Amino acid sequence: MNEAQLLEELVPHFDEPPDWDDVLRRSQARRLPRRRLVLTAAVLAAALVVGPALGVLLTRDRGPQLPAGADRSRIAVVISPVTGRVLLKVAPWKGHRGFCYLLVPLRGACVPRSRQTVVTRPPLFGWTFDPRVVSGWATTLSGKQIALRVEHFGGRIDATFFLAADRFPRMLRRVTLRDASGRVVVRVR
């Protein structure tokens, strides 16, 4: 059996006149899925192009930034171990002896190197250029001791930073910074 005989057997021959109106009607009905396909492809292409651009815009940090004088190629950060948030950004000050800082999201400035220990609040934050400082405590008006987070950054920054582990403003009596053997290096009232 050849293909022609098989075709005659499977598809019976009929002698009706062709219905061209029916053919045209069915051909127009098929155009609609093509339009849907084109529309779907256009929406998908737009999502692929606009999606990443929108993602960049939404994830870009528009909050406070380090001051313009900061050397952004040498940024050091202090991260909260509990939340994983950046608490402090520090970088060398371009063309000066000192550093620029950003206490996220509150304030930032550039600071020249000096012998002075600086304490700002609220929240409690400060720095010293004394390399002996390794730990610190703040004492509230009620006498409660609060451990301070102390971080030293060497290199061109070469300063020690301290900040309260919590961000709640408290009324403080004094800040005590100690060396590795526990001796008081700096006491600020």
Secondary structure, DSSP 8 states (H G I E B T S, - for coil): --HHHHHHHHS--------HHHHHHHHHHTHHHHHHHHHHHHHHHHHHHHHHHHHHHHHS--S----TTB-GGG-EEEE-TTT--EEEEEEEBTTSSEEEEEETTTEEEEEE--S--EEETTTTEEEE--TT--EEEEEETT--EEEEEEEEE-TTT-EEEEEESS-----EEEEEEE-TTS-EEEEE-
